[in-house]
Amino acid sequence: MKKYIIAVLLLLSMLLSGCASPEKADGESEALPAVSDTLPFLEAGENILAASAGMELGSTVFTVNGEPVTAGEYLYWLAYSADYLMDNYFYYTYTHPVLTDEMADGVSYAEYIREAATERTVLFSIIRALASQYSIELDGADIEEIDFQYNAAVEKMGDESKLLSDLARMGLDKESYYSLMKDQLLYNKLKQSVSKATCALHPDSETIVAWCKERKYITADHILIKTTDIPDNDTFALEQKRTKAQSLLDDLLASTDIEAVFTEFADEYSEDIGHETYPVGYTFSPGTMEAAFEDAAYAVQPGELFPELVQTSYGYHIIFRKQLNINDPGMLADYLDSLLSDACAEAKLDFCEAYESISAVGFYDNLTTCRQNME
């Protein structure tokens, strides 16, 4: 789920950093896969996605719960998925995959990017529908944020025409770029809303407790005595840190009000930079934290202190298990993602002939040729 949301942010980072072709370790560029040379140059103002697929971008390719998905949106994600595959494959192998070849699970690369594009498109359709259901809308500040990001990209590239040229290679113009960014901000708005008790999207306590129990979420706080800034061979400094942590733990174990003293010690001594943001601790599920931290947190009950120091790559931890924090924003963001994931899985998809007619291989071959013709 989150990787699809991040995909939109990657678009912006690509623009801000410049979009260069992958290079071999010795600096020699690797040629792209062989493509058809029969596709003509793009006509002035013609969209590269429309030309590569041979269809109008405004045409409907499928519906999600009755809401139409345009060819423009689906083809963008199809191109994105193929580019992402090509770039990552090249990063590890210095070659590009043949889209008709099969992956380890017997699915072809072409089928993989087609499925990925469909999933991404469905996800953002569901995000828009959920936002509409709960009357969650973008405001002027959100549009200003998109303006700021767009202008930052223009400044980075030195000229708006260069930015628009790079957008055109992705099948975007300024309007469709803004549309993508609006979808991302709608998702951010949903995350904010699910954390607000006054919003209808916010789950009631019974619902979120049951959801957390099913997924084994717990809340635990800690006092961190950090060692990340100490070299491994500085045994004296490392021992000083361990001694400090052990002294705090000993004082806690001797206390008659462990929770109150723990809170006091955490405020005064913890070197966790996240303590200010998460003053009551972290709410997490199995597989989220480092194993040693997680094992200790799950080994005790709410209101109990783990009786030993716990060492991780961050340093020494004193861990106190707390009552489940059902208002933790990170956990509620996970809850939102689960709602979106379930909605995507349950969505009714009706595919049109236009969708069935799109060949991922043919489309990407044509897209590659069009990009070469744009250079």
C-alpha positions in Angstrom: 0.0 0.0 0.0 2.5 2.6 1.1 4.8 1.9 -1.8 2.1 3.0 -4.2 1.7 6.3 -2.3 5.4 6.8 -2.3 5.4 6.4 -6.1 3.8 9.8 -6.5 6.5 11.3 -4.3 9.2 9.6 -6.3 7.9 11.5 -9.4 8.6 14.8 -7.7 12.1 13.7 -6.5 12.9 12.5 -10.0 12.0 16.0 -11.3 14.0 17.8 -8.6 17.1 15.7 -9.2 16.9 15.5 -13.0 15.9 12.5 -15.0 19.1 10.8 -16.3 19.3 7.5 -18.0 21.0 4.7 -16.0 24.7 4.3 -16.5 27.1 1.4 -16.2 29.7 1.4 -13.5 32.4 2.5 -15.9 30.2 5.5 -17.0 29.1 4.0 -20.4 25.4 4.3 -20.9 23.5 1.0 -21.5 21.3 1.0 -24.6 17.6 0.5 -24.0 15.9 -2.6 -25.2 15.4 -2.9 -28.9 12.2 -1.3 -30.1 10.1 -0.8 -33.2 11.4 1.8 -35.6 8.1 2.2 -37.4 6.5 4.7 -35.1 6.6 8.2 -36.5 7.9 11.2 -34.6 5.4 12.8 -32.3 3.3 15.6 -33.8 3.7 19.0 -32.1 1.7 19.0 -28.9 0.8 15.3 -29.1 0.8 13.4 -25.8 3.4 10.6 -25.7 1.1 8.2 -23.9 -1.7 8.7 -26.4 0.6 8.2 -29.3 2.2 5.1 -27.8 -1.1 3.4 -27.0 -3.0 4.8 -30.0 -6.0 5.9 -28.0 -7.6 9.1 -26.6 -6.4 9.9 -23.1 -10.0 10.8 -22.0 -11.5 7.5 -23.0 -12.6 5.1 -20.3 -10.5 1.9 -19.9 -12.3 0.5 -16.8 -14.4 1.5 -13.9 -13.9 1.2 -10.2 -17.2 0.7 -8.3 -18.8 2.5 -11.3 -16.3 5.4 -11.4 -14.5 5.7 -14.7 -10.8 5.5 -15.0 -9.3 7.3 -18.0 -6.7 6.0 -20.4 -4.5 8.9 -19.4 -4.4 7.9 -15.7 -3.9 4.2 -16.4 -1.3 4.7 -19.1 0.7 7.0 -16.9 0.9 4.2 -14.2 1.7 1.6 -16.9 4.6 3.7 -18.1 5.7 4.4 -14.5 5.6 0.7 -13.6 7.7 -0.2 -16.7 10.2 2.5 -16.1 10.5 1.5 -12.4 11.1 -2.1 -13.4 13.7 -1.2 -16.0 15.6 1.1 -13.7 15.7 -1.3 -10.8 16.6 -4.3 -12.9 19.4 -2.3 -14.5 20.6 -1.2 -11.1 21.3 -4.8 -10.0 22.2 -6.4 -13.3 23.4 -3.7 -15.7 20.9 -5.1 -18.2 17.2 -4.5 -19.0 14.6 -7.3 -18.8 12.8 -8.6 -21.8 9.1 -7.9 -21.0 7.9 -11.2 -22.4 10.3 -13.2 -20.2 8.9 -14.8 -17.1 9.8 -13.9 -13.5 10.5 -16.6 -10.9 6.8 -17.1 -10.1 5.9 -17.8 -13.8 4.4 -14.3 -14.4 5.9 -12.4 -17.2 7.4 -8.9 -16.7 4.7 -7.5 -18.9 1.9 -9.1 -16.8 3.6 -7.8 -13.7 3.8 -4.1 -14.8 0.2 -4.4 -16.1 -1.0 -5.6 -12.8 1.0 -3.0 -10.9 -0.4 -0.2 -13.0 -4.0 -1.5 -12.5 -3.5 -1.7 -8.7 -2.0 1.8 -8.5 -4.9 3.2 -10.5 -7.5 1.4 -8.4 -5.8 2.7 -5.2 -6.0 6.3 -6.2 -9.6 5.9 -7.4 -10.5 4.5 -3.9 -8.6 7.4 -2.2 -10.7 9.9 -4.1 -13.9 8.0 -3.4 -13.1 7.7 0.4 -12.3 11.4 0.6 -15.5 12.3 -1.1 -17.5 10.0 1.2 -16.2 11.8 4.2 -16.3 15.3 2.6 -12.5 15.6 2.8 -11.3 18.2 0.3 -8.2 20.1 -0.5 -8.0 23.8 0.5 -6.1 26.8 -0.7 -3.1 25.9 1.5 -2.8 22.5 -0.3 -2.8 24.1 -3.7 -0.1 26.5 -2.5 1.9 23.6 -1.4 1.7 22.1 -4.9 2.6 25.5 -6.4 5.6 25.6 -4.1 6.8 22.1 -5.1 6.3 22.9 -8.8 8.1 26.2 -8.6 11.0 24.4 -6.7 11.3 22.0 -9.6 11.3 24.8 -12.1 14.1 26.6 -10.1 16.0 23.3 -9.8 15.9 22.8 -13.6 16.6 26.4 -14.4 13.7 26.9 -16.8 10.0 25.9 -16.8 10.3 24.6 -20.4 12.9 22.0 -19.3 10.5 20.8 -16.6 7.6 20.6 -19.0 9.8 18.7 -21.4 10.6 16.1 -18.7 7.0 15.9 -17.8 6.1 15.4 -21.4 8.4 12.3 -21.5 6.3 10.9 -18.7 3.1 11.7 -20.5 2.3 14.6 -18.2 1.7 18.3 -18.6 1.3 20.9 -15.8 -2.4 20.1 -15.3 -2.0 16.3 -15.0 1.1 16.8 -12.8 -1.1 18.9 -10.4 -3.7 16.1 -10.6 -1.2 13.5 -9.4 -0.1 15.8 -6.6 -3.7 16.4 -5.5 -4.2 12.7 -5.1 -1.2 12.5 -2.9 -2.4 15.4 -0.8 -5.8 13.8 -0.5 -4.2 10.7 1.0 -2.3 13.0 3.4 -5.7 14.6 4.3 -7.2 11.2 5.0 -4.3 10.4 7.3 -4.9 13.6 9.2 -8.6 13.0 9.4 -8.4 9.4 10.7 -6.4 10.8 13.7 -9.1 13.4 14.6 -11.7 12.2 17.0 -14.1 14.8 15.5 -13.9 13.3 12.0 -16.3 10.5 11.0 -13.4 8.6 9.5 -11.9 8.3 13.0 -12.7 4.8 14.4 -14.5 4.4 17.7 -12.5 2.8 20.5 -14.1 -0.6 20.2 -13.3 -0.8 16.5 -9.7 0.3 16.9 -9.0 -1.9 19.9 -10.4 -5.0 18.1 -8.3 -4.0 15.0 -5.1 -3.7 17.1 -5.8 -6.9 18.9 -6.2 -8.8 15.7 -2.8 -7.5 14.5 -1.1 -7.7 17.9 -0.3 -4.0 18.3 1.1 -2.9 21.6 2.4 0.4 23.1 5.8 0.6 24.7 8.0 3.5 25.8 11.7 3.5 26.4 14.7 5.4 27.7 17.5 5.3 25.1 21.1 5.8 26.0 22.5 6.2 22.5 25.7 4.7 21.3 25.5 5.4 17.5 28.0 8.2 17.8 30.7 6.1 19.5 33.2 4.0 17.5 33.0 0.3 18.0 36.6 0.2 19.3 36.0 2.9 21.9 35.2 0.3 24.6 35.6 2.8 27.5 33.0 5.2 26.1 30.6 2.3 25.3 31.0 0.9 28.9 30.2 4.4 30.3 27.0 4.4 28.3 26.1 0.9 29.5 26.9 1.8 33.1 24.7 4.9 32.9 21.8 2.9 31.5 22.2 0.2 34.1 22.2 2.8 36.9 18.9 4.2 35.7 17.4 0.7 35.4 18.5 -0.2 38.9 16.9 3.0 40.2 13.7 2.2 38.4 13.6 -1.4 39.7 14.0 -0.1 43.3 11.2 2.5 42.9 7.8 2.1 44.5 6.2 4.0 41.6 8.0 2.7 38.5 5.7 4.4 35.9 6.0 7.9 37.4 9.8 7.6 37.8 10.1 6.1 34.3 8.2 9.1 32.9 10.5 11.5 34.8 13.7 9.6 33.7 12.5 9.4 30.0 12.0 13.2 29.9 15.4 13.9 31.5 17.7 11.2 30.2 16.3 9.6 27.0 18.4 10.4 23.9 15.7 9.3 21.5 15.1 12.1 19.1 11.5 10.8 18.6 10.6 11.2 22.3 9.2 14.7 21.9 7.0 13.5 19.0 5.9 10.3 20.8 5.9 11.3 24.5 3.8 8.3 25.6 5.8 5.8 23.5 5.5 3.9 20.3 2.5 1.8 19.2 3.6 -1.0 16.8 2.9 -4.5 15.5 5.3 -7.5 15.2 8.1 -7.1 12.7 8.3 -3.3 13.1 11.0 -2.7 15.6 14.5 -4.3 16.0 14.1 -7.9 17.2 15.7 -7.3 20.6 13.5 -4.3 21.4 10.4 -6.0 20.1 11.0 -9.3 22.0 11.5 -7.4 25.3 8.4 -5.2 24.8 6.2 -8.2 24.1 7.7 -10.2 27.0 6.0 -8.0 29.6 2.4 -6.9 30.3 1.1 -3.3 30.3 2.3 -1.5 33.3 5.5 -3.6 33.6 9.1 -2.7 33.2 11.4 -5.2 31.3 14.0 -6.1 34.0 17.1 -6.0 31.9 18.9 -3.6 29.6 18.1 -4.2 25.9 20.9 -3.5 23.4 20.1 -2.6 19.7 22.0 -0.8 17.0 20.9 2.4 18.5 22.2 1.8 22.0 20.9 0.7 25.4 17.1 0.7 26.0 15.1 0.6 29.2 11.6 -0.6 28.1 8.3 0.0 29.8 5.1 -1.6 28.4 2.1 0.8 28.5 -1.6 0.5 27.9 -2.4 0.5 24.2 -2.5 4.0 22.8 -5.4 4.0 20.5 -4.7 7.6 19.4 -1.2 6.9 18.1 -1.0 8.7 14.7 1.3 6.1 13.1 -1.0 3.2 14.1 -4.1 5.1 12.8 -2.3 5.7 9.5 -1.8 1.9 9.4 -5.5 1.5 10.1 -6.3 3.8 7.2 -4.0 1.8 4.9 -5.8 -1.3 5.9 -9.1 0.3 5.0 -7.8 1.3 1.6 -6.3 -2.1 1.0 -9.6 -3.8 1.9 -11.5 -1.4 -0.3 -9.2 -2.1 -3.2 -9.6 -5.9 -2.8 -13.4 -5.6 -2.6 -13.7 -3.0 -5.4 -15.9 -4.0 -8.4 -13.8 -3.6 -11.6 -15.4 -3.6 -15.0 -12.9 -3.6 -17.8 -13.6 -2.1 -21.2 -12.4 -3.3 -24.6 -9.9 -0.4 -24.6 -8.2 -1.8 -21.6 -8.0 -5.3 -23.0 -6.6 -3.9 -26.3 -3.5 -2.4 -24.5 -0.4 -4.5 -25.0 2.1 -3.7 -22.3 5.0 -4.8 -24.5 3.8 -2.9 -27.6 3.0 0.2 -25.5 6.4 0.3 -23.9 8.2 -0.3 -27.1 6.3 2.6 -28.7 6.9 4.7 -25.7 10.6 4.1 -25.8 10.7 5.0 -29.5 8.8 8.2 -28.9 11.2 9.2 -26.2 14.1 8.6 -28.5 12.4 10.7 -31.1 12.0 13.5 -28.6 15.7 13.8 -28.0 
